[in-house]
Amino acid sequence: MEKKDVDSLIEGNFLLEKSRPDLEKMTCGAYCLHGSFGVGQLKGYDAEKKKLIIVFGDGNNESRLMDPVFCIKKLEILQDDHLLVKFHNNPAEIRQKMKKSSVTLVIEYLEKAPNHKASLGDIEKTFGRIVEEKNFKRWWNVTRKLIAKEPKLTLIEGNVTYLELCDEPISEEDQLMQQFESVRDMHQRITIAEKFLSLLKANESLKDFGVKIVECLSEMCSSKIKKITAADKFRACVVRDELAKLSGINIDSLSPKLEALVGEYSNLTKVCDNLQPNYYVTFLELVTRVFPDEWEKQCFNILKNCNEKLTNECIIYLKDNSCADSLRATLVRWLKEKSLRAVLLQWIIKNRHAKKFEEVFSTELMSHELLRAIFWAIDNEALISAGKLRKIPLVELLNNDRTLIRDLLSSATEEIASDLAQTLLINQGIDNLSKKSLLARFIAIFPGLQELVLSASKTKLPQDVSLKVSLSSLENKRKEYDLLIKEKIPANKKAIELAREHGDLIENSEYKMARQDQDTLLSRKAQLEEELKMAHVVDFVNIDTSMVSIGSVVKIRQVDSGKTAEYTILGAWDSDPSKNVISYKTSMAQSLLGKKEKEIIETISDDNKETWQIESISAYTEL
């Protein structure tokens, strides 16, 4: 743009005066970058329409008219020697350079960047326009590793990670020390200290650096710092002690000591759960030293409530420390007490045939009672996560493990199998198609259960059973039902007829797929018909706010932490987790219904009990 054009724009809007430098950069021939259109070149300015004329792409594309005021924030004016401009004009040359050395090209990019520094995000975006999309992820992962080894490049970690080009090559240890001293986030500092520990193991001459980091880590481990988690404090102590050994420092002189630190933790499972897997064994070994008389009990407490990876490590640790007998007995006891959690059940299913764990399993554990525990855990998880769309891992394991039900029912009577099949039928965490598939496995073992399945499919729900729903959600269900019977099912019928014409039905994959689709559609149709029969429309507005009811907006406060949450309780099909709207049938809603202000309720989340107080109750208002 010429000066007169810029003056004309500013004259019409005096607030643009502060943007004059940006407008003056928009000269004919200048290159620019747009988030969606990529690199373009300014070809002129239409004074009458007050629009810039820009051609994006390879120059053969159609020119675009763009408002210069809009472009102040949406367009980045590029220098002629910018990497993207060079690529725009000669892509073959840049790709050849990249093939020869991608790091050299990154250095070339940083040479033109302000202060020779750019965020990793900006670098990734820039090179994402050069490298083909299908190859970019692999290229970037390889380049990141090469960048870490390049002495001229320094990573500055923080909320935003920057890459800086240095005047003089900087050694890896100097880079790590700079990062360690500049970063304030405790978790990141420990990660940097771990990297330095690896360097020190290979190069003893770095002891002086090690001493500095040991001092910092000791301070981080002290109780004075509140922003560090218990898991990170443990990591910091472990790394500190390893660095101290290699740096010639007497560990006994350091404070706090690891043993004292573990002794302070009231919830060992929570601490261990939040550690990286490579620290699990170290933590369990420390627990053994800190609690010499009851370490086994402590390890079992951790095992009972820990995550999947820690479950495996904990069982291996107990087994390798001569606790296989007590482990076997404890699993059976937890089964009888109905306290086997979903994570431990998953481990049992996955590892029941593993030779290294054969001494852990017993006939008493691998029985029909384990199948009952699996059904209970699925039902419980469905209740906890009601209204949330997520897969239940135990259901997937049940579906995929073709021999599990056969193995667990091998010693069961038909009466027991019938009872378990009934439990399966009413399980709210298993979808109808999966129920059919699983029941078929029951019938393969006990053919007499065929009648149960047939009668169950014909059983009508009691007359007094109803679902309280909103009018809008009922209309959505009806629309889904209409779509099924008017479009999807007829289309599927045609697909079956067409596939049948292709001949041999045994080898006809198209016919098999169409029939499978038919089963799914008809099952969904039956389900919708039952739900629509049960539906009872309720108006949730203007309700009584003296106690929690359907249509209440409830604010609650956690007694221990003081954190607050707000839930709107509506109909069976109105759940919207993003807006904290929950169905009255969820466990949270059920614990609130009928309660008054200031009353205390208890909820269970991931097997942890939480105590809440009702702060206020108000009526839902439709928007």
C-alpha positions in Angstrom: 0.0 0.0 0.0 1.2 3.5 -0.8 1.3 6.2 1.9 -1.8 8.0 0.6 -3.8 4.7 0.8 -2.6 4.2 4.4 -3.5 7.8 5.3 -6.9 7.4 3.7 -7.7 4.3 5.8 -6.5 6.0 9.0 -8.5 9.1 8.3 -11.6 7.0 8.2 -10.7 5.3 11.5 -8.2 7.2 13.7 -7.8 4.1 15.9 -5.7 2.5 13.1 -2.9 5.0 13.7 -1.2 2.6 16.1 -1.3 0.0 13.3 0.4 2.3 10.7 3.7 0.3 10.7 1.8 -2.9 10.0 -0.2 -1.3 7.1 2.9 0.2 5.6 4.5 -3.2 5.4 1.7 -4.3 3.0 3.5 -3.2 -0.1 3.1 -4.5 -3.7 5.3 -7.6 -4.1 5.6 -8.4 -0.4 5.1 -12.0 0.7 2.6 -12.9 3.4 1.4 -15.9 5.4 -2.2 -16.7 6.1 -3.3 -19.4 8.5 -5.6 -21.2 6.0 -4.3 -20.2 2.5 -0.6 -20.4 3.2 2.1 -18.2 1.5 0.9 -15.5 -0.8 2.1 -12.4 -2.6 0.6 -8.9 -2.5 -0.1 -7.9 -6.1 -1.6 -4.5 -5.5 -4.3 -2.4 -3.8 -7.8 -1.6 -5.0 -8.3 1.9 -3.7 -12.0 2.0 -4.7 -12.9 -1.1 -2.9 -10.2 -0.5 -0.2 -9.0 -4.1 -0.6 -5.6 -5.8 -1.0 -5.1 -8.0 -4.0 -3.3 -11.2 -2.9 -2.4 -14.3 -4.8 -1.9 -17.4 -2.7 -0.3 -20.7 -3.7 2.0 -21.2 -6.7 0.9 -17.9 -8.4 -1.5 -19.6 -10.8 -4.3 -19.4 -8.2 -7.1 -16.9 -8.4 -6.4 -13.6 -6.7 -8.3 -12.7 -3.5 -9.5 -9.3 -2.3 -8.8 -8.9 1.4 -9.5 -6.0 3.8 -6.2 -4.6 5.0 -7.6 -3.9 8.5 -8.6 -7.6 8.7 -5.1 -8.5 7.5 -3.4 -6.7 10.4 -4.1 -9.7 12.7 -4.6 -12.4 10.1 -1.6 -11.9 7.8 2.1 -12.2 8.7 4.2 -10.1 6.3 7.3 -12.2 5.5 10.8 -11.0 4.5 12.0 -12.1 1.1 14.7 -14.4 2.7 12.2 -16.1 5.0 12.3 -19.9 4.7 8.7 -20.2 3.6 9.2 -17.6 0.8 12.3 -19.5 -0.4 10.2 -22.7 -0.4 7.4 -20.9 -2.2 9.7 -19.8 -5.0 11.9 -22.9 -5.2 10.5 -25.9 -3.3 12.9 -28.4 -4.9 15.9 -26.6 -3.5 14.5 -26.5 0.0 13.5 -30.1 0.0 17.0 -31.1 -1.2 18.5 -29.2 1.7 16.1 -30.8 4.1 17.0 -34.2 2.7 20.7 -33.4 3.3 20.3 -32.0 6.8 17.0 -31.1 8.4 18.8 -29.5 11.4 20.8 -27.2 9.1 17.5 -26.0 7.7 16.2 -25.4 11.3 19.3 -23.3 12.0 18.8 -21.3 8.8 15.2 -20.6 9.9 16.4 -19.4 13.4 19.1 -17.2 11.8 16.2 -15.0 10.4 14.0 -15.2 13.5 13.9 -12.3 16.0 16.7 -12.8 18.6 17.5 -16.0 16.8 14.8 -17.7 18.8 11.4 -19.3 18.1 8.9 -21.5 19.9 8.8 -25.1 19.1 5.2 -24.7 18.1 6.0 -22.0 15.5 8.9 -24.1 14.1 6.6 -27.1 13.9 3.9 -25.1 12.0 6.5 -23.6 9.6 8.0 -27.0 8.7 4.5 -28.5 8.5 4.0 -26.3 5.4 7.2 -27.8 3.8 7.1 -31.5 4.7 4.3 -33.6 3.2 1.6 -34.2 5.8 1.8 -38.0 5.6 5.6 -37.8 6.4 5.6 -34.9 8.8 5.1 -36.7 12.2 8.0 -39.1 11.6 10.2 -36.3 10.2 9.5 -34.1 13.2 10.2 -36.8 15.7 13.6 -37.6 14.1 14.4 -33.9 13.8 13.6 -33.3 17.5 16.2 -35.9 18.5 18.8 -34.4 16.2 18.1 -30.9 17.6 18.7 -32.2 21.1 22.2 -33.3 20.0 23.1 -30.1 18.1 25.6 -27.9 20.2 24.4 -24.7 18.5 20.8 -25.1 19.6 19.4 -24.7 23.1 16.0 -25.7 24.3 14.5 -23.3 26.8 11.7 -25.1 28.6 8.8 -23.5 30.4 5.1 -22.9 29.8 6.2 -22.4 26.1 9.3 -24.3 24.9 11.7 -22.2 22.8 14.6 -23.2 20.6 17.5 -20.7 20.5 20.4 -20.5 18.1 23.6 -19.7 20.1 26.6 -17.7 18.9 28.9 -20.3 20.3 28.3 -24.1 20.5 27.0 -25.1 24.0 27.6 -28.5 25.5 24.7 -30.7 26.5 25.5 -30.3 30.2 25.6 -26.5 29.9 22.3 -26.6 28.2 20.7 -28.8 30.9 22.0 -26.5 33.6 20.6 -23.4 31.9 17.3 -25.1 31.6 17.4 -26.4 35.2 18.1 -22.9 36.5 15.5 -21.1 34.3 12.6 -23.5 34.7 10.3 -22.9 37.7 7.9 -25.8 37.2 9.0 -28.5 39.7 8.0 -31.5 37.5 10.1 -30.2 34.6 13.1 -29.5 36.8 13.1 -33.1 38.0 12.9 -34.3 34.4 15.9 -32.2 33.5 17.8 -33.5 36.6 17.0 -37.1 35.4 18.6 -36.2 32.0 21.7 -34.8 33.8 21.9 -38.0 35.9 22.3 -40.0 32.6 25.1 -37.6 31.5 26.9 -37.9 34.9 26.9 -41.7 34.7 28.8 -41.5 31.5 31.1 -38.6 32.4 32.5 -38.2 36.0 34.0 -34.8 35.2 30.6 -33.3 35.6 30.5 -33.7 39.4 30.5 -30.0 40.0 27.3 -29.6 38.1 25.9 -32.6 40.1 26.6 -30.9 43.4 24.6 -27.8 42.4 21.6 -29.9 41.3 21.8 -32.0 44.5 21.4 -28.8 46.6 18.4 -27.6 44.6 16.7 -31.0 44.7 17.2 -31.1 48.5 15.5 -27.8 48.8 12.7 -28.9 46.6 12.1 -32.0 48.7 11.8 -30.0 51.9 8.3 -29.4 53.3 8.7 -25.6 52.8 7.7 -25.9 49.1 4.0 -26.5 48.7 3.7 -26.6 44.9 5.4 -30.0 44.6 3.3 -33.2 44.6 4.2 -36.2 46.8 5.1 -38.2 43.7 7.5 -35.5 42.4 9.0 -35.1 45.8 9.8 -38.8 45.8 11.3 -38.6 42.3 13.4 -35.6 43.3 14.7 -37.5 46.3 15.6 -40.6 44.3 17.4 -38.6 41.6 19.1 -36.4 44.3 20.5 -39.5 46.1 21.8 -41.0 42.8 23.5 -37.7 41.8 25.0 -37.4 45.3 26.6 -40.9 45.0 28.2 -40.1 41.7 29.3 -36.6 42.9 31.0 -37.9 46.0 28.5 -36.5 48.5 27.6 -38.4 51.7 23.9 -39.3 51.3 23.5 -39.4 55.1 24.2 -35.7 55.2 21.2 -35.0 53.0 17.8 -34.0 54.2 15.0 -35.1 54.0 15.8 -38.8 53.7 13.9 -41.0 51.4 12.8 -43.3 54.2 11.5 -40.4 56.3 9.7 -39.1 53.2 7.8 -42.4 52.6 7.0 -42.7 56.3 5.1 -39.3 56.1 2.8 -40.4 53.3 -0.7 -41.4 54.5 -1.8 -42.8 51.1 1.0 -44.8 49.6 -1.2 -46.0 46.7 -1.9 -42.4 45.5 1.8 -41.5 45.6 2.9 -44.7 43.8 0.1 -44.4 41.2 1.3 -40.9 40.1 4.9 -42.0 39.6 6.4 -43.0 36.2 6.5 -46.8 35.9 10.3 -46.9 36.1 10.0 -45.7 39.8 7.5 -48.4 40.9 10.0 -51.0 42.0 12.2 -48.4 43.8 9.1 -47.3 45.7 8.1 -50.8 46.6 11.6 -51.6 47.8 11.6 -48.5 49.9 8.2 -49.4 51.4 9.8 -52.8 52.4 12.7 -50.9 54.2 10.5 -48.4 55.9 7.9 -50.9 57.1 10.0 -54.1 57.8 7.3 -55.7 60.0 4.3 -55.0 57.8 5.7 -54.3 54.3 3.7 -57.1 52.9 0.4 -55.6 54.2 1.4 -52.2 52.8 2.1 -53.7 49.4 -1.3 -55.5 49.4 -2.9 -52.2 50.2 -1.2 -50.6 47.2 -2.2 -53.5 45.0 -5.8 -53.4 46.0 -6.4 -49.9 44.6 -3.6 -49.1 42.1 -3.6 -48.5 38.3 -3.0 -51.2 35.7 0.7 -50.9 35.2 1.4 -50.7 38.9 -0.8 -53.8 39.5 1.5 -55.9 37.3 4.7 -54.6 39.0 3.2 -55.0 42.4 2.3 -58.7 41.8 5.7 -59.4 40.3 7.4 -57.8 43.3 5.3 -59.8 45.8 5.8 -63.0 43.9 9.6 -62.4 43.6 9.8 -61.8 47.4 8.3 -65.2 48.4 4.7 -64.0 48.8 3.1 -66.1 46.1 1.1 -68.2 48.7 -0.2 -65.1 50.5 -0.9 -63.4 47.2 -3.0 -66.4 46.0 -4.9 -66.5 49.3 -5.5 -62.7 49.3 -7.0 -62.7 45.8 -9.4 -65.4 46.8 -10.3 -63.5 50.0 -10.9 -60.3 48.0 -13.1 -62.3 45.6 -15.2 -63.6 48.5 -15.4 -60.1 50.0 -16.5 -58.7 46.6 -13.6 -56.2 46.7 -11.8 -57.1 43.5 -11.6 -53.9 41.6 -12.0 -53.6 37.8 -8.2 -53.1 37.2 -7.3 -56.2 39.1 -10.0 -58.2 37.3 -8.5 -57.0 34.0 -5.1 -58.2 35.1 -6.4 -61.6 36.1 -8.2 -62.1 32.8 -5.2 -61.1 30.7 -2.6 -63.1 32.7 -4.5 -66.2 33.7 -2.6 -68.4 31.2 0.8 -66.8 31.7 3.3 -69.4 32.9 5.2 -66.9 35.1 2.1 -66.2 37.2 0.7 -69.8 37.4 1.5 -70.0 41.1 -0.7 -67.0 41.8 -3.9 -68.5 40.4 -6.0 -71.1 42.1 -9.1 -73.2 41.2 -11.0 -71.3 43.9 -10.1 -68.0 42.2 -10.8 -69.1 38.6 -14.4 -70.1 39.2 -17.9 -68.9 38.4 -17.6 -66.4 41.3 -14.9 -64.5 39.3 -17.4 -64.1 36.5 -20.0 -62.8 39.0 -17.3 -60.3 40.2 -16.7 -59.2 36.6 -20.4 -58.6 36.0 -20.7 -56.6 39.2 -17.6 -54.5 38.4 -19.0 -53.7 34.9 -22.4 -52.7 36.4 -20.7 -50.6 39.0 -18.6 -48.8 36.4 -21.6 -48.1 34.3 -23.4 -46.6 37.3 -20.4 -44.4 38.1 -20.0 -43.2 34.5 -23.7 -42.8 33.7 -24.2 -40.1 31.1 -20.6 -40.3 29.9 -19.8 -41.9 26.5 -16.9 -44.2 27.2 -16.0 -47.8 26.7 -15.7 -50.1 29.6 -12.5 -52.2 29.3 -13.9 -55.2 31.1 -16.7 -55.5 28.5 -14.2 -55.4 25.7 -12.1 -58.1 27.4 -15.2 -60.2 27.9 -16.1 -59.9 24.2 -12.6 -60.6 22.9 -11.7 -63.5 25.2 -13.5 -66.4 23.5 -12.6 -68.9 26.3 -13.1 -67.0 29.5 -16.7 -67.8 30.1 -16.1 -71.5 29.2 -13.1 -71.6 31.7 -15.0 -70.0 34.5 -18.2 -72.1 34.1 -16.4 -75.4 33.7 -17.3 -76.5 37.3 -20.6 -74.6 37.6 -24.0 -76.2 37.7 -26.8 -75.2 35.3 -28.6 -73.5 38.1 -25.5 -71.3 38.8 -25.1 -70.6 35.1 -28.8 -69.6 34.8 -28.4 -67.2 37.7 -25.3 -65.7 36.1 -27.1 -65.4 32.7 -29.9 -63.5 34.5 -27.3 -61.2 36.0 -25.8 -60.6 32.5 -29.3 -59.8 31.1 -29.9 -57.0 33.5 -26.4 -55.6 33.4 -26.6 -51.9 32.5 -22.9 -51.7 31.4 -23.2 -54.3 28.6 -24.9 -53.4 25.3 -27.6 -55.7 23.8 -25.4 -57.0 21.0 -22.7 -58.0 23.5 -25.3 -59.7 25.7 -26.5 -61.8 22.8 -22.9 -62.8 22.0 -22.0 -63.7 25.6 -25.3 -65.5 26.2 -24.5 -67.7 23.1 -21.3 -68.8 25.0 -23.5 -69.7 28.0 -25.8 -71.8 25.8 -22.9 -73.6 24.1 -22.0 -75.0 27.6 -25.6 -75.3 29.0 -28.0 -75.8 26.1 -30.9 -75.8 28.6 -30.4 -72.0 28.9 -31.9 -71.5 25.4 -35.4 -71.1 26.9 -34.1 -68.4 29.3 -32.8 -66.3 26.5 -36.0 -66.7 24.4 -38.2 -65.8 27.4 -36.0 -62.9 28.3 -36.4 -61.4 24.8 -40.2 -61.6 25.2 -40.4 -60.4 28.7 -42.4 -57.2 29.1 -41.4 -54.6 31.6 -43.7 -54.0 34.6 -46.5 -51.5 34.0 -45.3 -49.2 36.8 -41.8 -48.8 35.3 -41.4 -45.4 33.6 -38.7 -43.0 32.4 -39.1 -39.3 33.2 -38.0 -37.4 30.1 -38.2 -34.0 28.6 -40.3 -33.3 25.6 -37.2 -32.4 23.5 -35.4 -35.6 24.3 -38.5 -37.6 23.6 -38.8 -36.0 20.2 -35.1 -36.8 19.5 -35.8 -40.5 20.3 -38.8 -40.5 18.0 -36.7 -39.0 15.2 -34.1 -41.7 15.7 -36.8 -44.4 15.6 -38.4 -42.9 12.5 -35.0 -42.8 10.7 -34.5 -46.5 11.6 -37.9 -47.7 10.2 -38.2 -45.4 7.3 -34.6 -45.3 6.0 -32.0 -47.5 7.6 -33.9 -50.7 7.9 -35.4 -50.6 4.3 -32.0 -49.7 3.0 -30.5 -52.6 4.8 -33.2 -54.9 3.4 -32.3 -53.9 -0.1 -28.6 -54.4 0.6 -29.4 -58.0 1.8 -31.4 -58.7 -1.4 -28.6 -57.3 -3.6 -26.0 -59.3 -1.8 -28.1 -62.5 -2.1 -28.0 -62.1 -5.8 -24.2 -62.5 -5.8 -24.6 -66.3 -5.1 -23.0 -68.6 -2.6 -24.2 -67.2 0.8 -21.6 -69.2 2.8 -18.6 -67.3 1.1 -20.6 -64.1 0.5 -18.9 -61.5 2.8 -21.3 -58.7 1.6 -24.3 -60.8 2.6 -22.8 -61.6 6.0 -22.0 -57.9 6.7 -25.5 -56.9 5.6 -27.1 -59.5 8.0 -24.9 -58.3 10.8 -26.1 -54.8 10.2 -29.6 -56.1 10.2 -29.2 -57.6 13.7 -27.8 -54.3 15.0 -30.6 -52.3 13.5 -33.4 -54.6 14.7 -31.9 -54.7 18.1 -31.8 -50.9 18.3 -35.3 -50.8 17.0 -36.5 -53.1 19.8 -34.6 -51.1 22.4 -36.1 -47.8 21.2 -39.6 -49.3 21.2 -39.3 -50.4 24.9 -37.8 -47.0 25.9 -40.5 -45.1 24.1 -43.2 -47.2 25.9 -41.6 -46.3 29.2 -41.2 -42.6 28.5 -43.3 -40.1 30.5 -42.9 -36.4 29.7 -42.3 -34.1 32.6 -42.0 -30.4 32.8 -38.9 -29.7 34.9 -39.4 -25.9 35.4 -40.8 -24.1 38.5 -40.1 -27.0 40.8 -40.1 -26.8 44.7 -36.6 -25.8 45.8 -37.0 -26.9 49.5 -35.3 -30.2 48.5 -33.4 -31.6 45.6 -35.7 -33.0 42.9 -35.7 -33.6 39.1 -35.3 -30.1 37.7 -33.0 -28.8 40.5 -29.8 -27.0 40.0 -27.6 -28.1 43.0 -24.4 -26.5 44.2 -22.2 -28.8 46.4 -18.9 -28.3 48.2 -16.4 -31.1 49.1 -15.9 -31.1 52.8 -12.2 -32.0 52.8 -10.9 -29.8 49.9 -13.5 -27.0 49.8 -13.8 -27.4 46.0 -17.3 -26.8 44.6 -19.4 -28.3 41.8 -22.8 -27.6 40.3 -25.2 -30.1 38.7 -28.5 -29.7 36.9 -30.6 -32.8 37.4 -33.0 -33.5 34.5 -34.6 -36.4 32.6 -33.3 -39.8 31.7 -32.1 -38.7 28.3 -31.0 -35.2 29.0 -27.4 -35.8 30.1 -24.9 -33.2 28.9 -21.5 -33.6 30.8 -20.0 -30.6 29.1 -22.7 -28.4 30.8 -22.8 -30.5 34.1 -26.4 -31.6 33.2 -27.0 -35.2 34.6 -29.8 -37.7 34.3 -31.8 -38.3 37.5 -30.9 -42.0 37.1 -27.1 -41.4 37.6 -25.5 -42.3 40.9 -24.7 -38.7 41.7 -28.3 -37.6 41.1 -29.7 -40.5 43.2 -27.5 -39.5 46.1 -28.8 -35.9 45.9 -32.5 -36.5 45.3 -34.7 -35.7 48.3 -31.8 -34.0 50.2 -32.1 -30.4 51.6 -29.6 -27.5 51.9 -26.7 -28.1 54.3 -27.2 -31.9 54.2 -24.2 -34.1 53.8 -23.9 -36.8 51.0 -21.3 -39.4 50.2 -20.2 -40.3 46.7 -17.8 -42.9 45.3 -15.5 -41.9 42.5 -12.9 -44.4 41.3 -13.5 -46.4 44.5 -12.7 -43.3 46.6 -15.3 -42.0 49.0 -15.9 -38.3 48.9 -18.0 -36.2 51.3 -20.0 -33.3 50.0 -22.3 -30.6 51.6 -25.3 -29.2 49.7 -24.7 -25.4 49.4 -27.8 -24.3 47.5 -30.8 -25.6 45.5 -32.4 -23.6 42.8 -34.9 -24.3 40.0 -33.8 -25.1 36.4 -34.7 -22.4 33.9 -35.0 -23.4 30.3 -32.9 -21.2 27.9 
